[in-house]
Amino acid sequence: MSHHLPIAGSKDEPLYAIGARFETPEALLGAVERLRREGVSAYECFTPYPIHGLAEAMKLPKSILSFLVLGGGVSAILIALSMELIPSTLIYPLVVDGKPLNLSALPQYIAIVVALTLMIGAITAVFGMILLGGMPRLNNPMFAWDLFAKEASRGFFLAIDAREKKFSIAGLSDLLHELGAGDVTAIHLEASESPQGT
């Protein structure tokens, strides 16, 4: 059975992954926990909504996105204060309505600092999310699998990367069937995605 998996993509191109569909989020979560116990680590999960406990089961590292946003916010504060304080206290000091030219006048600069911090923090969050997510990517090899292309918005899928150290078509397909996976498929790259086709 494991040696005769259905094939998605071009069979003349390199194998990308073994894909499997699970009926419930609990089945997918159980499969991930078992794969971790078996020492398999190069895999991806595709779900239509977040599943509680899946990130922990996959042992995903904490995202650095929050640190990027913090860096963007701190940079925005420094930029805003520099743009306001340097001209008004050093380059062209001008007393307006008796307002001081030292740091005791800081409250009048808060509105610009807050606005710039929110703007740069939001821009950092959006672009950080896009880049950390591996985008822009015009296509994912998983879409060569017709079932995934049709059911990705409502199914629970798992793909074990062919570059996995413990990769074995026979062993992993048997394990996936044992874990209750349906539609286990060998997913090959399409001609346009392979190094030879580019």
TORDREN-528150 format. One record per residue: residue in one letter; z, y, x of N, C-alpha, C, O, CB in turn. Coordinates in pm, whole numbers. Glycine has a CB too. Layout:
N
SITE  resn      nZ      nY      nX     caZ     caY     caX      cZ      cY      cX      oZ      oY      oX     cbZ     cbY     cbX
SITE     A       Z       Y       X       Z       Y       X       Z       Y       X       Z       Y       X       Z       Y       X
...
END
This chain:
198
SITE  resn      nZ      nY      nX     caZ     caY     caX      cZ      cY      cX      oZ      oY      oX     cbZ     cbY     cbX
SITE     M       0    -120      83       0       0       0       0     126      86     -77     218      61     121       0     -94
SITE     S      86     131     190     100     251     269     -21     277     357     -45     390     401     224     242     355
SITE     H     -99     169     383    -216     189     469    -336     237     390    -438     274     448    -252      59     541
SITE     H    -326     239     257    -439     277     173    -402     395      85    -417     390     -37    -486     159      88
SITE     L    -353     500     146    -316     619      69    -441     691      23    -543     690      92    -227     714     153
SITE     P    -435     754     -94    -545     843    -134    -559     955     -31    -462     996      32    -521     902    -277
SITE     I    -680    1003     -15    -707    1106      86    -749    1235      17    -830    1235     -75    -818    1060     184
SITE     A    -691    1345      63    -732    1479      18    -789    1552     138    -747    1529     251    -611    1558     -47
SITE     G    -884    1640     115    -949    1710     225   -1062    1625     281   -1111    1533     215    -846    1743     336
SITE     S   -1103    1656     403   -1214    1585     466   -1160    1475     556   -1086    1504     651   -1303    1682     547
SITE     K   -1196    1350     529   -1143    1239     609   -1195    1242     752   -1142    1172     838   -1178    1105     544
SITE     D   -1298    1321     778   -1350    1334     915   -1270    1435     997   -1289    1447    1118   -1496    1375     911
SITE     E   -1180    1508     932   -1100    1610    1000    -960    1557    1027    -919    1457     970   -1093    1740     916
SITE     P    -885    1625    1115    -751    1576    1150    -657    1571    1030    -669    1650     936    -690    1663    1258
SITE     L    -563    1478    1036    -461    1465     932    -365    1582     942    -315    1613    1050    -384    1330     944
SITE     Y    -338    1648     831    -246    1762     828    -104    1718     790      -7    1757     855    -295    1869     729
SITE     A     -92    1636     686      40    1597     638      28    1480     542     -81    1446     496     112    1716     571
SITE     I     143    1420     511     153    1328     399     223    1405     288     334    1454     308     230    1194     437
SITE     G     161    1415     173     218    1488      60     270    1393     -46     217    1284     -65     114    1582      -1
SITE     A     375    1435    -114     432    1354    -221     481    1446    -332     528    1557    -307     547    1265    -170
SITE     R     469    1396    -455     518    1472    -569     640    1402    -628     642    1279    -641     407    1489    -677
SITE     F     742    1482    -663     863    1430    -727     872    1487    -867     828    1599    -893     990    1464    -643
SITE     E     930    1410    -956     936    1450   -1096    1043    1554   -1125    1027    1635   -1216     960    1329   -1181
SITE     T    1153    1551   -1049    1265    1641   -1077    1312    1709    -949    1287    1658    -840    1381    1564   -1143
SITE     P    1379    1823    -962    1434    1888    -843    1541    1801    -776    1556    1805    -654    1493    2023    -879
SITE     E    1615    1723    -855    1718    1637    -798    1656    1528    -710    1710    1494    -605    1803    1572    -911
SITE     A    1541    1475    -755    1472    1373    -675    1423    1432    -543    1433    1369    -438    1353    1313    -753
SITE     L    1370    1554    -549    1324    1621    -426    1441    1647    -333    1430    1625    -212    1253    1753    -460
SITE     L    1552    1693    -387    1671    1720    -307    1723    1592    -241    1760    1593    -123    1781    1784    -393
SITE     G    1724    1484    -317    1766    1356    -260    1674    1309    -150    1720    1255     -49    1773    1251    -369
SITE     A    1544    1329    -168    1447    1290     -66    1466    1370      62    1457    1315     172    1304    1307    -118
SITE     V    1491    1500      49    1513    1584     166    1637    1538     243    1636    1530     366    1528    1733     125
SITE     E    1744    1509     170    1867    1464     236    1844    1332     310    1896    1312     420    1981    1448     134
SITE     R    1767    1242     249    1739    1113     314    1650    1133     437    1673    1070     541    1671    1016     215
SITE     L    1550    1220     427    1463    1247     542    1543    1303     659    1521    1266     774    1351    1345     503
SITE     R    1638    1392     628    1722    1447     735    1804    1337     802    1819    1335     924    1817    1556     678
SITE     R    1857    1245     721    1935    1133     778    1847    1042     864    1895     984     962    2000    1050     666
SITE     E    1720    1031     828    1627     948     904    1575    1021    1029    1503     961    1110    1509     907     816
SITE     G    1611    1148    1045    1569    1223    1163    1436    1293    1150    1381    1341    1249    1564    1133    1279
SITE     V    1382    1299    1029    1254    1369    1006    1286    1516     982    1367    1549     895    1174    1306     884
SITE     S    1222    1605    1057    1255    1748    1043    1134    1838    1017    1151    1951     973    1324    1795    1167
SITE     A    1012    1791    1044     893    1875    1027     833    1850     889     741    1770     875     788    1846    1138
SITE     Y     884    1920     789     832    1905     654     851    2035     578     929    2122     619     901    1788     580
SITE     E     780    2048     468     792    2166     382     810    2121     239     762    2015     199     666    2258     395
SITE     C     881    2202     162     899    2176      19     831    2287     -59     835    2404     -19    1050    2165     -18
SITE     F     768    2251    -169     699    2347    -254     754    2329    -396     736    2224    -457     543    2328    -250
SITE     T     821    2432    -447     882    2423    -580     844    2546    -662     818    2653    -605    1037    2410    -569
SITE     P     839    2533    -795     801    2647    -877     912    2751    -891     885    2863    -934     761    2600   -1013
SITE     Y    1034    2716    -855    1148    2809    -860    1250    2764    -757    1248    2648    -714    1212    2814   -1003
SITE     P    1341    2854    -716    1441    2816    -616    1530    2702    -667    1571    2701    -783    1528    2937    -578
SITE     I    1559    2608    -579    1646    2496    -614    1777    2512    -537    1778    2520    -415    1578    2358    -580
SITE     H    1887    2517    -611    2018    2535    -550    2048    2419    -455    2041    2303    -494    2128    2546    -658
SITE     G    2081    2452    -331    2117    2351    -232    2003    2301    -147    2025    2228     -50    2179    2237    -300
SITE     L    1878    2339    -181    1764    2287    -105    1761    2345      37    1736    2272     132    1633    2320    -177
SITE     A    1785    2474      51    1784    2535     184    1889    2473     274    1865    2450     392    1807    2687     174
SITE     E    2008    2444     217    2114    2382     295    2076    2240     333    2100    2197     446    2246    2383     216
SITE     A    2017    2166     239    1977    2028     267    1869    2024     375    1867    1932     457    1925    1960     139
SITE     M    1779    2125     376    1674    2130     477    1724    2184     610    1652    2180     710    1559    2214     427
SITE     K    1847    2234     611    1906    2293     732    1821    2410     784    1798    2424     904    1922    2187     843
SITE     L    1776    2493     690    1697    2609     728    1786    2712     796    1896    2738     747    1626    2670     605
SITE     P    1742    2771     905    1823    2874     970    1827    3001     887    1737    3026     806    1770    2904    1111
SITE     K    1930    3081     908    1940    3208     837    1823    3296     877    1788    3305     995    2075    3279     867
SITE     S    1764    3360     779    1650    3448     804    1696    3572     881    1806    3622     860    1582    3488     672
SITE     I    1609    3621     970    1641    3743    1044    1597    3868     966    1606    3980    1016    1573    3741    1181
SITE     L    1550    3847     842    1500    3962     764    1609    4066     743    1581    4186     750    1447    3914     629
SITE     S    1732    4023     717    1839    4121     694    1865    4206     819    1897    4324     809    1969    4049     651
SITE     F    1851    4145     937    1869    4221    1061    1754    4319    1082    1774    4430    1133    1880    4127    1181
SITE     L    1633    4278    1043    1519    4370    1053    1538    4491     962    1511    4604    1000    1388    4298    1018
SITE     V    1586    4465     838    1609    4576     745    1721    4666     796    1712    4788     785    1644    4522     604
SITE     L    1827    4606     851    1935    4686     910    1881    4773    1024    1915    4891    1034    2049    4595     962
SITE     G    1797    4715    1108    1738    4792    1218    1652    4906    1165    1655    5017    1219    1654    4702    1307
SITE     G    1574    4879    1059    1492    4983     998    1578    5095     940    1544    5212     952    1403    4925     889
SITE     G    1689    5058     875    1778    5158     817    1845    5245     922    1852    5367     908    1884    5091     732
SITE     V    1896    5182    1027    1961    5258    1135    1860    5349    1204    1890    5464    1236    2026    5163    1239
SITE     S    1738    5297    1226    1633    5381    1287    1601    5500    1197    1580    5612    1246    1505    5298    1312
SITE     A    1598    5477    1066    1569    5586     973    1677    5693     978    1646    5812     973    1554    5532     830
SITE     I    1803    5653     987    1913    5750     996    1898    5835    1121    1911    5957    1116    2050    5678     996
SITE     L    1870    5770    1234    1856    5844    1360    1735    5938    1356    1742    6051    1403    1842    5747    1479
SITE     I    1625    5890    1299    1506    5974    1289    1533    6096    1201    1499    6208    1237    1387    5894    1234
SITE     A    1594    6072    1084    1619    6183     990    1713    6286    1051    1688    6406    1043    1678    6129     858
SITE     L    1822    6239    1112    1917    6334    1172    1852    6410    1288    1877    6530    1305    2042    6261    1222
SITE     S    1770    6342    1366    1702    6409    1477    1606    6516    1425    1600    6626    1480    1626    6307    1564
SITE     M    1532    6483    1320    1436    6579    1264    1507    6701    1203    1448    6809    1196    1348    6510    1157
SITE     E    1630    6684    1159    1701    6795    1095    1790    6872    1192    1789    6995    1194    1785    6743     981
SITE     L    1865    6799    1273    1963    6866    1361    1899    6934    1481    1938    7046    1516    2065    6766    1409
SITE     I    1804    6869    1544    1746    6926    1667    1677    7059    1638    1704    7157    1708    1647    6828    1730
SITE     P    1588    7067    1540    1525    7198    1514    1625    7304    1467    1619    7420    1509    1416    7183    1411
SITE     S    1717    7264    1376    1803    7367    1316    1919    7411    1405    1977    7517    1382    1858    7316    1185
SITE     T    1955    7333    1506    2067    7373    1594    2024    7407    1735    2091    7485    1802    2169    7264    1599
SITE     L    1912    7349    1783    1872    7372    1922    1743    7453    1935    1740    7552    2009    1854    7239    1991
SITE     I    1640    7414    1866    1510    7478    1885    1502    7614    1815    1457    7712    1874    1400    7387    1834
SITE     Y    1545    7618    1689    1532    7741    1611    1657    7760    1525    1652    7749    1403    1405    7738    1521
SITE     P    1769    7789    1590    1893    7805    1512    1884    7926    1419    1853    8037    1463    2015    7820    1607
SITE     L    1912    7903    1293    1904    8009    1194    2019    7991    1095    2028    7890    1026    1766    8009    1122
SITE     V    2105    8090    1090    2218    8084     998    2171    8130     861    2123    8242     846    2338    8171    1049
SITE     V    2185    8043     761    2147    8074     625    2272    8067     538    2339    7964     536    2035    7977     573
SITE     D    2303    8175     467    2419    8179     378    2549    8145     450    2643    8093     388    2398    8083     262
SITE     G    2556    8174     578    2679    8150     653    2706    8005     685    2817    7971     727    2793    8205     577
SITE     K    2606    7917     665    2627    7775     696    2632    7757     846    2551    7815     919    2515    7687     633
SITE     P    2728    7674     893    2743    7657    1039    2625    7579    1099    2551    7510    1028    2876    7584    1072
SITE     L    2610    7592    1229    2503    7523    1300    2551    7398    1372    2475    7336    1446    2438    7616    1399
SITE     N    2676    7359    1352    2729    7241    1420    2737    7123    1323    2681    7128    1213    2869    7271    1479
SITE     L    2806    7016    1365    2811    6895    1284    2889    6909    1154    2882    6822    1068    2870    6784    1365
SITE     S    2962    7016    1139    3033    7035    1013    2935    7064     898    2974    7060     781    3135    7150    1025
SITE     A    2809    7092     932    2706    7116     830    2635    6987     790    2536    6990     717    2605    7217     880
SITE     L    2686    6873     839    2620    6744     814    2595    6712     666    2489    6657     636    2702    6636     873
SITE     P    2685    6743     575    2660    6708     433    2528    6762     378    2469    6700     288    2772    6760     348
SITE     Q    2479    6876     428    2354    6929     373    2232    6845     411    2124    6861     354    2334    7071     419
SITE     Y    2250    6756     508    2137    6674     553    2135    6535     487    2042    6458     508    2142    6658     704
SITE     I    2238    6504     408    2253    6369     354    2135    6327     265    2090    6212     272    2382    6360     275
SITE     A    2085    6417     181    1978    6379      88    1856    6325     162    1801    6222     123    1936    6499       2
SITE     I    1815    6393     269    1697    6349     345    1726    6217     417    1641    6129     424    1654    6457     448
SITE     V    1848    6205     471    1887    6082     542    1881    5962     446    1825    5857     479    2030    6096     603
SITE     V    1937    5979     327    1937    5869     229    1794    5833     188    1760    5715     183    2019    5908     106
SITE     A    1713    5932     158    1575    5905     113    1495    5832     221    1426    5735     192    1506    6036      76
SITE     L    1504    5880     346    1428    5817     454    1480    5677     484    1402    5587     514    1433    5903     580
SITE     T    1612    5659     475    1670    5526     499    1622    5425     395    1585    5313     430    1823    5533     497
SITE     L    1621    5465     269    1573    5376     163    1425    5343     181    1384    5228     165    1596    5439      25
SITE     M    1346    5444     215    1202    5423     229    1170    5330     346    1095    5234     330    1131    5558     248
SITE     I    1226    5358     463    1196    5275     581    1257    5136     566    1197    5037     608    1248    5342     710
SITE     G    1377    5127     506    1437    4996     482    1351    4910     390    1333    4791     415    1576    5011     421
SITE     A    1297    4971     284    1212    4896     191    1080    4854     256    1035    4741     237    1182    4981      67
SITE     I    1020    4944     333     895    4910     402     919    4797     502     837    4705     513     837    5034     474
SITE     T    1031    4804     576    1065    4697     671    1084    4564     600    1041    4460     649    1191    4733     751
SITE     A    1150    4568     484    1174    4444     408    1042    4381     363    1025    4260     376    1264    4473     285
SITE     V     951    4461     311     824    4408     261     739    4351     375     692    4237     366     746    4518     187
SITE     F     720    4429     481     637    4380     590     704    4266     666     636    4174     712     603    4494     686
SITE     G     837    4271     679     909    4161     743     894    4032     665     873    3926     723    1057    4195     757
SITE     M     904    4041     532     889    3923     447     748    3864     461     731    3743     468     918    3959     300
SITE     I     648    3951     464     510    3904     476     488    3835     610     431    3726     614     412    4021     460
SITE     L     531    3897     719     507    3841     852     590    3717     877     540    3620     934     536    3945     958
SITE     L     717    3717     837     802    3599     857     757    3482     771     783    3366     804     948    3632     825
SITE     G     690    3510     660     639    3405     573     506    3348     620     447    3263     552     623    3458     435
SITE     G     458    3392     735     333    3339     789     209    3396     724     100    3340     738     332    3191     775
SITE     M     224    3505     653     109    3567     589      56    3679     678     130    3722     766     146    3620     447
SITE     P     -59    3728     661    -155    3684     560    -222    3553     600    -265    3537     714    -261    3792     537
SITE     R    -231    3462     507    -301    3335     526    -386    3314     403    -335    3307     291    -201    3215     549
SITE     L    -515    3303     424    -608    3297     312    -602    3164     239    -635    3156     120    -748    3323     360
SITE     N    -560    3057     308    -556    2927     244    -452    2840     311    -422    2858     430    -695    2859     249
SITE     N    -395    2747     236    -303    2649     290    -371    2513     278    -428    2482     173    -164    2651     214
SITE     P    -367    2430     382    -431    2298     373    -385    2214     255    -456    2123     212    -407    2222     499
SITE     M    -266    2244     201    -216    2169      85    -309    2182     -35    -314    2093    -119     -77    2217      47
SITE     F    -384    2293     -44    -472    2314    -159    -595    2223    -156    -672    2219    -252    -515    2458    -164
SITE     A    -614    2150     -45    -720    2049     -43    -683    1932    -135    -769    1856    -177    -744    1997     102
SITE     W    -555    1919    -166    -504    1815    -256    -517    1867    -399    -445    1959    -438    -355    1775    -222
SITE     D    -607    1810    -476    -634    1859    -612    -509    1863    -699    -489    1958    -775    -739    1772    -678
SITE     L    -425    1760    -689    -304    1756    -771    -213    1875    -740    -158    1937    -830    -227    1624    -748
SITE     F    -199    1905    -612    -115    2018    -572    -176    2148    -623    -104    2235    -674     -98    2023    -418
SITE     A    -307    2163    -610    -373    2286    -654    -353    2309    -803    -340    2423    -848    -523    2280    -622
SITE     K    -349    2200    -882    -334    2213   -1027    -188    2226   -1071    -157    2298   -1166    -397    2094   -1097
SITE     E     -98    2156   -1001      40    2142   -1048     143    2217    -966     263    2204    -993      76    1998   -1051
SITE     A     101    2297    -867     197    2363    -779     292    2455    -854     405    2477    -809     124    2443    -673
SITE     S     249    2508    -967     334    2601   -1042     438    2531   -1128     524    2596   -1187     249    2690   -1129
SITE     R     431    2396   -1136     531    2326   -1217     577    2194   -1157     656    2123   -1220     476    2302   -1353
SITE     G     529    2159   -1039     569    2034    -976     661    2056    -858     681    2169    -813     447    1956    -931
SITE     F     718    1947    -807     809    1951    -692     746    1866    -583     743    1743    -591     954    1899    -730
SITE     F     696    1934    -480     616    1868    -377     685    1874    -241     762    1965    -211     478    1931    -368
SITE     L     655    1772    -161     706    1766     -25     589    1726      65     513    1636      30     826    1665     -13
SITE     A     575    1790     179     469    1757     274     530    1735     411     594    1825     466     360    1869     280
SITE     I     512    1617     467     562    1586     601     449    1610     700     344    1547     692     616    1437     610
SITE     D     474    1701     792     373    1743     889     332    1627     980     417    1550    1025     425    1861     973
SITE     A     203    1616    1007     153    1509    1094     200    1527    1238     191    1433    1317       1    1506    1090
SITE     R     250    1645    1273     301    1668    1409     447    1626    1425     504    1640    1533     287    1814    1446
SITE     E     507    1575    1317     644    1525    1321     658    1416    1427     573    1329    1438     687    1471    1182
SITE     K     767    1422    1506     787    1326    1615     793    1183    1563     744    1091    1629     916    1359    1692
SITE     K     853    1163    1447     868    1028    1392     759     996    1290     778     913    1201    1006    1012    1328
SITE     F     645    1062    1303     539    1044    1204     476     905    1214     434     862    1321     431    1153    1220
SITE     S     471     838    1101     405     709    1089     358     700     944     439     705     852     502     588    1128
SITE     I     228     686     925     176     683     788     241     569     709     285     588     596      24     667     789
SITE     A     245     452     771     300     336     701     448     356     669     490     337     555     281     209     784
SITE     G     525     393     770     670     406     751     707     516     655     793     498     568     737     430     882
SITE     L     644     632     668     680     745     583     631     728     440     699     768     346     625     873     641
SITE     S     513     669     423     466     649     286     554     547     214     583     564      95     319     604     284
SITE     D     596     443     284     689     346     223     821     412     188     877     388      81     714     227     318
SITE     L     871     496     279     997     566     254     985     659     133    1076     665      50    1041     646     378
SITE     L     874     732     124     855     824      11     846     747    -122     902     791    -223     728     908      32
SITE     H     777     635    -121     772     554    -243     911     502    -278     949     500    -396     675     435    -226
SITE     E     986     462    -178    1123     414    -200    1210     523    -261    1298     495    -342    1184     365     -69
SITE     L    1186     648    -222    1265     761    -271    1219     808    -410    1274     904    -465    1255     877    -173
SITE     G    1121     741    -467    1079     773    -603     964     872    -612     938     927    -719    1194     828    -677
SITE     A     895     895    -500     782     989    -503     664     926    -573     639     807    -560     743    1033    -360
SITE     G     593    1008    -646     468     964    -704     354    1034    -634     375    1138    -571     464     990    -857
SITE     D     234     980    -644     115    1046    -590     128    1078    -442     102    1192    -401      87    1173    -667
SITE     V     169     982    -361     175    1003    -215      32    1004    -162     -46     912    -188     261     891    -144
SITE     T      -2    1109     -87    -141    1131     -46    -148    1176      99     -64    1253     145    -209    1236    -136
SITE     A    -249    1127     171    -277    1174     308    -364    1299     297    -475    1293     244    -347    1063     395
SITE     I    -314    1411     346    -385    1538     334    -449    1573     467    -380    1595     567    -289    1651     287
SITE     H    -581    1578     467    -655    1615     588    -698    1761     578    -708    1817     469    -779    1523     607
SITE     L    -722    1820     693    -776    1955     695    -916    1954     636    -985    1851     638    -777    2013     839
SITE     E    -957    2067     584   -1096    2080     541   -1176    2129     659   -1120    2183     754   -1111    2176     420
SITE     A   -1308    2110     655   -1393    2141     770   -1375    2282     819   -1377    2305     940   -1537    2118     735
SITE     S   -1359    2378     729   -1348    2518     770   -1214    2550     835   -1201    2654     900   -1369    2608     650
SITE     E   -1113    2461     818    -981    2489     872    -957    2423    1007    -862    2458    1077    -877    2443     775
SITE     S   -1041    2327    1047   -1019    2256    1170   -1067    2339    1288   -1155    2423    1273   -1089    2121    1167
SITE     P   -1009    2315    1407   -1053    2389    1526   -1202    2373    1553   -1267    2465    1602    -976    2345    1647
SITE     Q   -1256    2252    1521   -1398    2228    1547   -1485    2308    1451   -1599    2342    1482   -1431    2079    1537
SITE     G   -1429    2337    1331   -1509    2405    1230   -1504    2555    1239   -1572    2624    1162   -1466    2363    1096
SITE     T   -1424    2608    1333   -1413    2753    1344   -1494    2804    1461   -1498    2924    1486   -1267    2796    1358
END
